[in-house]
Amino acid sequence: MSLKDVAEVLKYPTVDSVRKALARKTLALPTTRLPNRREIFIRTNELAGYLDSSG
């Protein structure tokens, strides 16, 4: 999932706030960068597990 999608699912106000949370290590989700892509991605199954464990 892109950070835009993650921001929507986790109710962050902006994508920049998700980036800051990742930089501060307050969002404990592993990220993935694809070759030749600038964007950061989070695997859907990782996000689902995170939501399941926090809910």
PyMOL Python script that loads the backbone (N, CA, C, O; Angstrom):
from pymol import cmd

cmd.read_pdbstr("""\
ATOM      1  N   MET A   1       0.845  -1.169   0.000  1.00  0.00           N
ATOM      2  CA  MET A   1       0.000   0.000   0.000  1.00  0.00           C
ATOM      3  C   MET A   1       0.892   1.233   0.000  1.00  0.00           C
ATOM      4  O   MET A   1       1.970   1.241   0.594  1.00  0.00           O
ATOM      5  N   SER A   2       0.435   2.241  -0.657  1.00  0.00           N
ATOM      6  CA  SER A   2       1.186   3.493  -0.660  1.00  0.00           C
ATOM      7  C   SER A   2       0.942   4.227   0.667  1.00  0.00           C
ATOM      8  O   SER A   2       0.016   3.898   1.408  1.00  0.00           O
ATOM      9  N   LEU A   3       1.765   5.197   0.944  1.00  0.00           N
ATOM     10  CA  LEU A   3       1.593   5.957   2.182  1.00  0.00           C
ATOM     11  C   LEU A   3       0.286   6.738   2.182  1.00  0.00           C
ATOM     12  O   LEU A   3      -0.285   6.997   3.241  1.00  0.00           O
ATOM     13  N   LYS A   4      -0.181   7.108   1.016  1.00  0.00           N
ATOM     14  CA  LYS A   4      -1.485   7.789   0.925  1.00  0.00           C
ATOM     15  C   LYS A   4      -2.585   6.863   1.424  1.00  0.00           C
ATOM     16  O   LYS A   4      -3.455   7.283   2.187  1.00  0.00           O
ATOM     17  N   ASP A   5      -2.549   5.611   1.000  1.00  0.00           N
ATOM     18  CA  ASP A   5      -3.540   4.637   1.453  1.00  0.00           C
ATOM     19  C   ASP A   5      -3.404   4.367   2.948  1.00  0.00           C
ATOM     20  O   ASP A   5      -4.402   4.257   3.660  1.00  0.00           O
ATOM     21  N   VAL A   6      -2.175   4.261   3.413  1.00  0.00           N
ATOM     22  CA  VAL A   6      -1.924   4.019   4.841  1.00  0.00           C
ATOM     23  C   VAL A   6      -2.460   5.188   5.672  1.00  0.00           C
ATOM     24  O   VAL A   6      -3.053   4.975   6.730  1.00  0.00           O
ATOM     25  N   ALA A   7      -2.258   6.402   5.206  1.00  0.00           N
ATOM     26  CA  ALA A   7      -2.763   7.580   5.921  1.00  0.00           C
ATOM     27  C   ALA A   7      -4.286   7.530   6.036  1.00  0.00           C
ATOM     28  O   ALA A   7      -4.842   7.880   7.078  1.00  0.00           O
ATOM     29  N   GLU A   8      -4.952   7.102   4.985  1.00  0.00           N
ATOM     30  CA  GLU A   8      -6.417   7.000   5.024  1.00  0.00           C
ATOM     31  C   GLU A   8      -6.868   5.921   6.009  1.00  0.00           C
ATOM     32  O   GLU A   8      -7.782   6.144   6.803  1.00  0.00           O
ATOM     33  N   VAL A   9      -6.231   4.762   5.957  1.00  0.00           N
ATOM     34  CA  VAL A   9      -6.637   3.645   6.807  1.00  0.00           C
ATOM     35  C   VAL A   9      -6.384   3.953   8.275  1.00  0.00           C
ATOM     36  O   VAL A   9      -7.222   3.652   9.125  1.00  0.00           O
ATOM     37  N   LEU A  10      -5.242   4.548   8.580  1.00  0.00           N
ATOM     38  CA  LEU A  10      -4.878   4.831   9.970  1.00  0.00           C
ATOM     39  C   LEU A  10      -5.348   6.196  10.455  1.00  0.00           C
ATOM     40  O   LEU A  10      -5.043   6.604  11.575  1.00  0.00           O
ATOM     41  N   LYS A  11      -6.093   6.899   9.604  1.00  0.00           N
ATOM     42  CA  LYS A  11      -6.692   8.202   9.962  1.00  0.00           C
ATOM     43  C   LYS A  11      -5.658   9.283  10.280  1.00  0.00           C
ATOM     44  O   LYS A  11      -5.873  10.121  11.156  1.00  0.00           O
ATOM     45  N   TYR A  12      -4.534   9.255   9.560  1.00  0.00           N
ATOM     46  CA  TYR A  12      -3.570  10.344   9.676  1.00  0.00           C
ATOM     47  C   TYR A  12      -4.079  11.511   8.830  1.00  0.00           C
ATOM     48  O   TYR A  12      -4.684  11.287   7.782  1.00  0.00           O
ATOM     49  N   PRO A  13      -3.847  12.746   9.263  1.00  0.00           N
ATOM     50  CA  PRO A  13      -4.363  13.889   8.499  1.00  0.00           C
ATOM     51  C   PRO A  13      -3.700  14.074   7.133  1.00  0.00           C
ATOM     52  O   PRO A  13      -4.345  14.516   6.183  1.00  0.00           O
ATOM     53  N   THR A  14      -2.413  13.734   7.036  1.00  0.00           N
ATOM     54  CA  THR A  14      -1.699  13.909   5.765  1.00  0.00           C
ATOM     55  C   THR A  14      -0.687  12.784   5.579  1.00  0.00           C
ATOM     56  O   THR A  14      -0.363  12.055   6.517  1.00  0.00           O
ATOM     57  N   VAL A  15      -0.201  12.661   4.358  1.00  0.00           N
ATOM     58  CA  VAL A  15       0.853  11.689   4.065  1.00  0.00           C
ATOM     59  C   VAL A  15       2.147  12.111   4.755  1.00  0.00           C
ATOM     60  O   VAL A  15       2.918  11.262   5.202  1.00  0.00           O
ATOM     61  N   ASP A  16       2.383  13.404   4.842  1.00  0.00           N
ATOM     62  CA  ASP A  16       3.592  13.888   5.527  1.00  0.00           C
ATOM     63  C   ASP A  16       3.607  13.472   6.995  1.00  0.00           C
ATOM     64  O   ASP A  16       4.671  13.193   7.548  1.00  0.00           O
ATOM     65  N   SER A  17       2.457  13.429   7.617  1.00  0.00           N
ATOM     66  CA  SER A  17       2.423  13.008   9.018  1.00  0.00           C
ATOM     67  C   SER A  17       2.776  11.527   9.157  1.00  0.00           C
ATOM     68  O   SER A  17       3.363  11.129  10.162  1.00  0.00           O
ATOM     69  N   VAL A  18       2.427  10.708   8.165  1.00  0.00           N
ATOM     70  CA  VAL A  18       2.838   9.301   8.174  1.00  0.00           C
ATOM     71  C   VAL A  18       4.351   9.210   7.994  1.00  0.00           C
ATOM     72  O   VAL A  18       5.013   8.424   8.673  1.00  0.00           O
ATOM     73  N   ARG A  19       4.895  10.007   7.088  1.00  0.00           N
ATOM     74  CA  ARG A  19       6.351  10.018   6.878  1.00  0.00           C
ATOM     75  C   ARG A  19       7.082  10.414   8.161  1.00  0.00           C
ATOM     76  O   ARG A  19       8.099   9.815   8.511  1.00  0.00           O
ATOM     77  N   LYS A  20       6.562  11.421   8.858  1.00  0.00           N
ATOM     78  CA  LYS A  20       7.189  11.858  10.109  1.00  0.00           C
ATOM     79  C   LYS A  20       7.100  10.772  11.174  1.00  0.00           C
ATOM     80  O   LYS A  20       8.049  10.562  11.928  1.00  0.00           O
ATOM     81  N   ALA A  21       5.965  10.083  11.238  1.00  0.00           N
ATOM     82  CA  ALA A  21       5.823   8.994  12.207  1.00  0.00           C
ATOM     83  C   ALA A  21       6.815   7.880  11.910  1.00  0.00           C
ATOM     84  O   ALA A  21       7.390   7.303  12.832  1.00  0.00           O
ATOM     85  N   LEU A  22       7.023   7.573  10.644  1.00  0.00           N
ATOM     86  CA  LEU A  22       8.007   6.554  10.276  1.00  0.00           C
ATOM     87  C   LEU A  22       9.418   7.017  10.626  1.00  0.00           C
ATOM     88  O   LEU A  22      10.227   6.231  11.118  1.00  0.00           O
ATOM     89  N   ALA A  23       9.714   8.283  10.375  1.00  0.00           N
ATOM     90  CA  ALA A  23      11.041   8.819  10.676  1.00  0.00           C
ATOM     91  C   ALA A  23      11.307   8.828  12.182  1.00  0.00           C
ATOM     92  O   ALA A  23      12.432   8.588  12.622  1.00  0.00           O
ATOM     93  N   ARG A  24      10.277   9.103  12.957  1.00  0.00           N
ATOM     94  CA  ARG A  24      10.416   9.137  14.424  1.00  0.00           C
ATOM     95  C   ARG A  24      10.316   7.750  15.048  1.00  0.00           C
ATOM     96  O   ARG A  24      10.524   7.583  16.250  1.00  0.00           O
ATOM     97  N   LYS A  25       9.992   6.753  14.216  1.00  0.00           N
ATOM     98  CA  LYS A  25       9.838   5.364  14.659  1.00  0.00           C
ATOM     99  C   LYS A  25       8.691   5.215  15.648  1.00  0.00           C
ATOM    100  O   LYS A  25       8.753   4.380  16.550  1.00  0.00           O
ATOM    101  N   THR A  26       7.641   6.023  15.485  1.00  0.00           N
ATOM    102  CA  THR A  26       6.450   5.890  16.311  1.00  0.00           C
ATOM    103  C   THR A  26       5.385   5.057  15.621  1.00  0.00           C
ATOM    104  O   THR A  26       4.371   4.723  16.234  1.00  0.00           O
ATOM    105  N   LEU A  27       5.595   4.720  14.372  1.00  0.00           N
ATOM    106  CA  LEU A  27       4.713   3.825  13.632  1.00  0.00           C
ATOM    107  C   LEU A  27       5.512   2.566  13.335  1.00  0.00           C
ATOM    108  O   LEU A  27       6.385   2.561  12.467  1.00  0.00           O
ATOM    109  N   ALA A  28       5.207   1.510  14.057  1.00  0.00           N
ATOM    110  CA  ALA A  28       6.022   0.297  14.002  1.00  0.00           C
ATOM    111  C   ALA A  28       5.595  -0.624  12.865  1.00  0.00           C
ATOM    112  O   ALA A  28       5.140  -1.744  13.099  1.00  0.00           O
ATOM    113  N   LEU A  29       5.742  -0.150  11.653  1.00  0.00           N
ATOM    114  CA  LEU A  29       5.442  -0.966  10.479  1.00  0.00           C
ATOM    115  C   LEU A  29       6.664  -1.011   9.576  1.00  0.00           C
ATOM    116  O   LEU A  29       7.278   0.022   9.309  1.00  0.00           O
ATOM    117  N   PRO A  30       7.021  -2.197   9.106  1.00  0.00           N
ATOM    118  CA  PRO A  30       8.157  -2.280   8.177  1.00  0.00           C
ATOM    119  C   PRO A  30       7.786  -1.695   6.814  1.00  0.00           C
ATOM    120  O   PRO A  30       6.677  -1.893   6.318  1.00  0.00           O
ATOM    121  N   THR A  31       8.710  -0.992   6.237  1.00  0.00           N
ATOM    122  CA  THR A  31       8.470  -0.366   4.937  1.00  0.00           C
ATOM    123  C   THR A  31       9.262  -1.069   3.854  1.00  0.00           C
ATOM    124  O   THR A  31      10.235  -1.774   4.122  1.00  0.00           O
ATOM    125  N   THR A  32       8.822  -0.861   2.628  1.00  0.00           N
ATOM    126  CA  THR A  32       9.461  -1.472   1.469  1.00  0.00           C
ATOM    127  C   THR A  32       9.639  -0.409   0.400  1.00  0.00           C
ATOM    128  O   THR A  32       8.746   0.402   0.157  1.00  0.00           O
ATOM    129  N   ARG A  33      10.785  -0.423  -0.226  1.00  0.00           N
ATOM    130  CA  ARG A  33      11.021   0.424  -1.397  1.00  0.00           C
ATOM    131  C   ARG A  33      11.209  -0.489  -2.601  1.00  0.00           C
ATOM    132  O   ARG A  33      11.991  -1.438  -2.561  1.00  0.00           O
ATOM    133  N   LEU A  34      10.495  -0.192  -3.651  1.00  0.00           N
ATOM    134  CA  LEU A  34      10.619  -0.978  -4.874  1.00  0.00           C
ATOM    135  C   LEU A  34      11.700  -0.378  -5.756  1.00  0.00           C
ATOM    136  O   LEU A  34      11.892   0.838  -5.766  1.00  0.00           O
ATOM    137  N   PRO A  35      12.405  -1.223  -6.494  1.00  0.00           N
ATOM    138  CA  PRO A  35      13.436  -0.696  -7.401  1.00  0.00           C
ATOM    139  C   PRO A  35      12.828   0.286  -8.411  1.00  0.00           C
ATOM    140  O   PRO A  35      11.738   0.062  -8.937  1.00  0.00           O
ATOM    141  N   ASN A  36      13.539   1.346  -8.662  1.00  0.00           N
ATOM    142  CA  ASN A  36      13.132   2.382  -9.623  1.00  0.00           C
ATOM    143  C   ASN A  36      11.854   3.112  -9.231  1.00  0.00           C
ATOM    144  O   ASN A  36      11.189   3.695 -10.087  1.00  0.00           O
ATOM    145  N   ARG A  37      11.504   3.088  -7.951  1.00  0.00           N
ATOM    146  CA  ARG A  37      10.347   3.824  -7.443  1.00  0.00           C
ATOM    147  C   ARG A  37      10.807   4.723  -6.310  1.00  0.00           C
ATOM    148  O   ARG A  37      11.662   4.339  -5.512  1.00  0.00           O
ATOM    149  N   ARG A  38      10.249   5.905  -6.241  1.00  0.00           N
ATOM    150  CA  ARG A  38      10.629   6.834  -5.182  1.00  0.00           C
ATOM    151  C   ARG A  38       9.779   6.669  -3.929  1.00  0.00           C
ATOM    152  O   ARG A  38      10.202   7.034  -2.832  1.00  0.00           O
ATOM    153  N   GLU A  39       8.604   6.130  -4.092  1.00  0.00           N
ATOM    154  CA  GLU A  39       7.660   6.063  -2.990  1.00  0.00           C
ATOM    155  C   GLU A  39       7.981   4.916  -2.033  1.00  0.00           C
ATOM    156  O   GLU A  39       8.603   3.922  -2.409  1.00  0.00           O
ATOM    157  N   ILE A  40       7.544   5.081  -0.797  1.00  0.00           N
ATOM    158  CA  ILE A  40       7.674   4.063   0.240  1.00  0.00           C
ATOM    159  C   ILE A  40       6.349   3.306   0.297  1.00  0.00           C
ATOM    160  O   ILE A  40       5.277   3.901   0.193  1.00  0.00           O
ATOM    161  N   PHE A  41       6.438   2.000   0.462  1.00  0.00           N
ATOM    162  CA  PHE A  41       5.240   1.173   0.539  1.00  0.00           C
ATOM    163  C   PHE A  41       5.242   0.373   1.824  1.00  0.00           C
ATOM    164  O   PHE A  41       6.294   0.096   2.401  1.00  0.00           O
ATOM    165  N   ILE A  42       4.047   0.005   2.267  1.00  0.00           N
ATOM    166  CA  ILE A  42       3.867  -0.882   3.409  1.00  0.00           C
ATOM    167  C   ILE A  42       3.026  -2.047   2.926  1.00  0.00           C
ATOM    168  O   ILE A  42       1.996  -1.854   2.280  1.00  0.00           O
ATOM    169  N   ARG A  43       3.463  -3.246   3.238  1.00  0.00           N
ATOM    170  CA  ARG A  43       2.740  -4.434   2.781  1.00  0.00           C
ATOM    171  C   ARG A  43       1.375  -4.507   3.453  1.00  0.00           C
ATOM    172  O   ARG A  43       1.233  -4.228   4.644  1.00  0.00           O
ATOM    173  N   THR A  44       0.391  -4.881   2.675  1.00  0.00           N
ATOM    174  CA  THR A  44      -0.982  -4.933   3.159  1.00  0.00           C
ATOM    175  C   THR A  44      -1.131  -5.930   4.310  1.00  0.00           C
ATOM    176  O   THR A  44      -1.831  -5.651   5.284  1.00  0.00           O
ATOM    177  N   ASN A  45      -0.484  -7.080   4.203  1.00  0.00           N
ATOM    178  CA  ASN A  45      -0.609  -8.066   5.280  1.00  0.00           C
ATOM    179  C   ASN A  45       0.038  -7.572   6.571  1.00  0.00           C
ATOM    180  O   ASN A  45      -0.425  -7.917   7.659  1.00  0.00           O
ATOM    181  N   GLU A  46       1.100  -6.769   6.472  1.00  0.00           N
ATOM    182  CA  GLU A  46       1.719  -6.179   7.667  1.00  0.00           C
ATOM    183  C   GLU A  46       0.763  -5.181   8.322  1.00  0.00           C
ATOM    184  O   GLU A  46       0.630  -5.153   9.545  1.00  0.00           O
ATOM    185  N   LEU A  47       0.103  -4.368   7.505  1.00  0.00           N
ATOM    186  CA  LEU A  47      -0.851  -3.391   8.033  1.00  0.00           C
ATOM    187  C   LEU A  47      -2.046  -4.101   8.663  1.00  0.00           C
ATOM    188  O   LEU A  47      -2.530  -3.686   9.716  1.00  0.00           O
ATOM    189  N   ALA A  48      -2.521  -5.167   8.026  1.00  0.00           N
ATOM    190  CA  ALA A  48      -3.644  -5.917   8.572  1.00  0.00           C
ATOM    191  C   ALA A  48      -3.272  -6.532   9.928  1.00  0.00           C
ATOM    192  O   ALA A  48      -4.074  -6.497  10.861  1.00  0.00           O
ATOM    193  N   GLY A  49      -2.071  -7.090  10.039  1.00  0.00           N
ATOM    194  CA  GLY A  49      -1.623  -7.632  11.307  1.00  0.00           C
ATOM    195  C   GLY A  49      -1.499  -6.567  12.379  1.00  0.00           C
ATOM    196  O   GLY A  49      -1.843  -6.793  13.539  1.00  0.00           O
ATOM    197  N   TYR A  50      -1.003  -5.396  11.979  1.00  0.00           N
ATOM    198  CA  TYR A  50      -0.887  -4.265  12.913  1.00  0.00           C
ATOM    199  C   TYR A  50      -2.263  -3.847  13.424  1.00  0.00           C
ATOM    200  O   TYR A  50      -2.444  -3.618  14.620  1.00  0.00           O
ATOM    201  N   LEU A  51      -3.219  -3.750  12.524  1.00  0.00           N
ATOM    202  CA  LEU A  51      -4.573  -3.344  12.923  1.00  0.00           C
ATOM    203  C   LEU A  51      -5.232  -4.416  13.794  1.00  0.00           C
ATOM    204  O   LEU A  51      -5.949  -4.102  14.744  1.00  0.00           O
ATOM    205  N   ASP A  52      -4.983  -5.672  13.462  1.00  0.00           N
ATOM    206  CA  ASP A  52      -5.562  -6.773  14.232  1.00  0.00           C
ATOM    207  C   ASP A  52      -5.012  -6.801  15.658  1.00  0.00           C
ATOM    208  O   ASP A  52      -5.759  -7.026  16.610  1.00  0.00           O
ATOM    209  N   SER A  53      -3.720  -6.575  15.801  1.00  0.00           N
ATOM    210  CA  SER A  53      -3.099  -6.630  17.123  1.00  0.00           C
ATOM    211  C   SER A  53      -3.411  -5.399  17.967  1.00  0.00           C
ATOM    212  O   SER A  53      -3.402  -5.471  19.196  1.00  0.00           O
ATOM    213  N   SER A  54      -3.686  -4.273  17.316  1.00  0.00           N
ATOM    214  CA  SER A  54      -3.958  -3.055  18.085  1.00  0.00           C
ATOM    215  C   SER A  54      -5.450  -2.879  18.390  1.00  0.00           C
ATOM    216  O   SER A  54      -5.825  -2.045  19.215  1.00  0.00           O
ATOM    217  N   GLY A  55      -6.277  -3.649  17.736  1.00  0.00           N
ATOM    218  CA  GLY A  55      -7.719  -3.448  17.843  1.00  0.00           C
ATOM    219  C   GLY A  55      -8.354  -4.221  18.901  1.00  0.00           C
ATOM    220  O   GLY A  55      -9.568  -4.133  19.086  1.00  0.00           O
TER     221      GLY A  55
END
""", "prot")
cmd.dss("prot")
cmd.show_as("cartoon", "prot")
cmd.util.cbc("prot")
cmd.orient("prot")
